[in-house]
Amino acid sequence: MRLDLFLKKTHLLKRRELARELCDEGVVRVNGVPRKASFDLSIGDELLFPVYNRILRVRVLDIPVGTVAKASQWSMVEILEEKRLPVDFGPGEDPTIPRPKPPTEH
């Protein structure tokens, strides 16, 4: 199965287009090597890719046939590692500090 289709069918990424873009940028790695979206995955391959503010490293346990229910997505992959990335806020945009309310006009 194609790499981009696997990422979409197993619900690891929401859109196949996003999976294709990440593969084209070279940030999706299969067994440590950047691969294109058309790469043919097999059972036992290890994937490393970014998902929003984290990086996942997963092992392919099964290749899906047809549609995969969201409840059974974790039977297809095993999470080996999950790293959280720090969110880069601009100056003065600390989310822990409440923002002042704008003045109201009466």
DAZI-V223711 format. One line per field, one symbol per residue. phi: phi as a letter, one per 30 degrees, with the letter a starting at -180 (. if undefined). A space follows every 50 residues. Layout:
BEGIN
phi: ???
END
This chain:
BEGIN
phi: .dedddddddidbdbddddddddddicccchicdbdddeddbdjdccbad bhcbbcbbcdcacdcidcdedcdddcbbdcabcdcdddcddicdddcddd dddccc
END
